[in-house]
Amino acid sequence: MVTMASFLVFILLTSLVIVIDITTYHRSFIEVWGNLFYLDILTGRIILYCTLAIGFISAIIIDIRILKKKRKKQTI
């Protein structure tokens, strides 16, 4: 559940950034999407992907702990 929530938050925040860029710079969706993941801005991509990976891994760990706790309660 936490994994799904973190994935949805990432998608919604990416959508928010795209909408803000569209309204601010008056560009099309494709141009804004291209600028968001532009290859020459390597630092931004590394930060974006590392943050996503750290969040996704921590969400998976939290989900595993919750699942183990539920299984333990069912056996007792």
Contacts in CASP RR format, 6 or more apart in sequence:
PFRMAT RR
TARGET T0000
AUTHOR 0000-0000-0000
METHOD contacts of the structure
MODEL  1
MVTMASFLVFILLTSLVIVIDITTYHRSFIEVWGNLFYLDILTGRIILYC
TLAIGFISAIIIDIRILKKKRKKQTI
1 63 0 8 1.000
1 66 0 8 1.000
2 59 0 8 1.000
2 62 0 8 1.000
2 63 0 8 1.000
2 66 0 8 1.000
3 56 0 8 1.000
3 59 0 8 1.000
3 60 0 8 1.000
3 62 0 8 1.000
3 63 0 8 1.000
5 59 0 8 1.000
6 55 0 8 1.000
6 56 0 8 1.000
6 58 0 8 1.000
6 59 0 8 1.000
7 56 0 8 1.000
7 59 0 8 1.000
10 52 0 8 1.000
14 36 0 8 1.000
17 36 0 8 1.000
18 29 0 8 1.000
18 32 0 8 1.000
18 33 0 8 1.000
18 36 0 8 1.000
21 27 0 8 1.000
21 32 0 8 1.000
21 35 0 8 1.000
21 36 0 8 1.000
22 28 0 8 1.000
22 29 0 8 1.000
22 32 0 8 1.000
25 32 0 8 1.000
27 35 0 8 1.000
37 45 0 8 1.000
39 45 0 8 1.000
END
